[in-house]
């Protein structure tokens, strides 16, 4: 099913076909597809802390895993990778799927005459560009990626032109969010907490991805799909924040109780010591009050026989 409704779309919709049908991205027509990752909430893994923290998402404050999906401008997915722990950076997730990206970005025979006036065209003459989000910082050194500019820590705010360019990129890249919204609205198993075996996740995800492609073919993506996905992400962040705050309150309560116990213990010790001292003093006083009575004298002498 995955091969029929997903992999075949990658070979069917070449860059020439996208241009001939006017199905390219509006602002970046020389871009082949857009890639992004989606997060799936799951139970905290068993084992030691070092193993569990690999599945912790700082963005969502939850444990889970993520999957990268690549989507054409028509709103059809052409690839997904096996799940990765949530703490894995988007950059490393992309590199785990580098074989597909190298193949899908490469210009086919006969596409050299197509219009390509995008950035980094001189460095990557044989590749089409792809759209990614801010989390993929660093990919531009080895791949022809178009991504929003991220303000560096301590650097001045982005200029008006840079913000405008980021908006243009986000306008085209929103197609991935729309697809994720359609996927999660159709299949509740991927919009709620994953409570099953992780070994079956990839198979089930691919089946739902293929079914979503079929659904998109009959009902094109809409803005409401992206809004649903953003609400879903906001709900996950709220859940994670609530859990973190509850844990924080519990830790503070434990520290307060422990501090109170430590303050009470010296009082009990002093009280016990004062009680022992009082009993010792009472014993000494009682001993001092003891009077030795003399042997009573006989009033009448006994007669000798």
Buried (B, 14 or more C-beta within 10 A) or exposed (E): EBEEBBBEBBEEBBBBEBBEEEBBBEBBBBBBBBBBBBBBBBEEBEEEEEEBBBBBBEEBBBBBBBBBBBBBBBBBBBBBBBBBBBBBBBEEBBEEBEEBBEEBBEBEEEBEEBEBEBBBBEEBEEBBBBBBBBBBBEBBEEBBBBBBBEEEEEEEEBEEEEEEBBEBBBEBBBBBBBBBBBBBBBBEBBBEBBEEEBEEBBEBBBBBBBBBBBBBEEEEBEEEBBEBBBEBBEEBBEBBEEEEEEEEEEEEEEEEEEEEEEEEEEEEEEEEEEEEEEEEEEEEEEEEEEEEEEEEEEEEEEEEE
